[in-house]
Amino acid sequence: MSLCTAHPDPLFLQNYQLNKILIREMAEYCKIRKIKFMLVCIDFLYKSGDEAEYISIDPTFRADFFEEDLRRYADSLGIEYHCCPKYPKPS
């Protein structure tokens, strides 16, 4: 939940930024070698009521944080981005 708020835990944020550096380096590696690089994000499916609960804990919570942040990041790198839609929970 922390990264999806305006007040992320510093350690989580540092680790997430490290992952983005790795994505950037992989994209650059592929670009130099004329290999298509595509960033794919799979929507996280929250259980019913989770989103409302998280917002009650921290009103800055955004359920779509990763999808939107990674989309913007891919755009900034000039790489293709696809986000797989949320699928209903299995019964």
C-alpha positions, 0 to 999 in steps of 0.5 A: 500500500505504501508506494500507492500513497503520497507518503511511501516508505523510503525503503520501498521507494528506494527499491522501486526506483532501483527496479525502474533503473533496471528497466531503463538499462534493459530498454537501453540494452535492447535499443542498442541491439535493435531488439524490441523492448516492451514493458508489461504491467498486470493490474493488481486486483484488490479484494472487494472493500480493500480499496475503500479500506486503504483510502480510509487509512491514507486518503492519498491511496491510488489503486492504479499507482503502478499501472499509471506510474509505469505507463508514464515511465515507459513513455519517458523512455520511449518504450512500448507499454501494455497493461493487462486488464484486471480479471475477475477473481476466481469463484 
